[in-house]
Amino acid sequence: MKPDANLRNFDALPNAAAVDAKTVAALCGCNVSTVWDRANRGALPKPRKIGGSTRWNVGELRKVLTGEPA
């Protein structure tokens, strides 16, 4: 799915789904470099490599977005 489709459908994605940095940035209202900074500081979950891509787990992101620690 494209980042805008992931963003539009984020609430419908299963917790096991994975999204890219652009989608995470849009969810957090920041730019992609800030996503990486936050992930490195532990404010966001660490991403995972899936094939040749780096993705964030939707379930882990939901926890952080609702105020639970990463």
C-alpha atoms as one frame of an Amber mdcrd trajectory, in Angstrom:
protein
   0.000   0.000   0.000   1.101   3.572  -0.614   1.827   5.782   2.418  -1.361
   7.856   1.937  -3.438   4.668   1.706  -1.789   3.340   4.884  -2.497   6.632
   6.603  -6.131   6.771   5.454  -6.675   3.154   6.484  -4.470   3.111   9.588
  -7.341   2.393  11.971  -8.377  -0.596   9.851  -4.876  -2.097   9.605  -4.263
  -5.161  11.769  -1.745  -4.841  14.605   0.556  -7.215  12.722   0.742  -4.875
   9.701   3.817  -2.784   8.995   4.146   0.775   7.686   7.018   2.831   6.327
   8.730   5.917   7.746   6.627   8.321   5.645   3.446   6.930   7.169   4.903
   7.124  10.681   5.954  10.730  10.031   2.444  11.639   8.893   0.915   9.951
  11.952   3.277  11.834  14.264   3.059  15.159  12.423   6.787  15.345  11.816
   9.305  14.672   9.071  11.026  11.369   8.325  14.331  12.374   9.926  12.470
  13.120  13.173  10.931   9.634  13.035  14.434   8.150  12.904  15.617  10.407
  15.738  12.659   9.391  17.917  13.189   5.697  17.141  16.889   5.996  18.042
  15.999   7.736  21.347  13.387   5.107  22.182  10.401   7.471  21.887   9.134
   5.341  18.991   9.448   1.577  18.575  12.455   0.286  16.697  11.711  -0.514
  13.057  12.207  -3.937  11.536  13.794  -4.971   8.268  11.338  -6.802   6.036
  13.052  -7.899   2.877  14.872  -4.803   1.651  12.525  -2.384   3.429  12.392
  -0.895   6.900   8.954  -0.946   8.523   7.303  -0.129  11.848   4.814  -2.499
  13.440   1.307  -0.984  13.549   0.431  -2.513  16.938   3.559  -1.065  18.541
   2.870   2.337  16.983  -0.704   2.329  18.261   0.543   1.824  21.805   2.881
   4.800  21.539   0.233   6.979  19.867  -2.175   6.254  22.725   0.400   7.218
  25.346   1.985   3.900  26.285   5.802   3.806  26.394   7.652   2.494  23.349
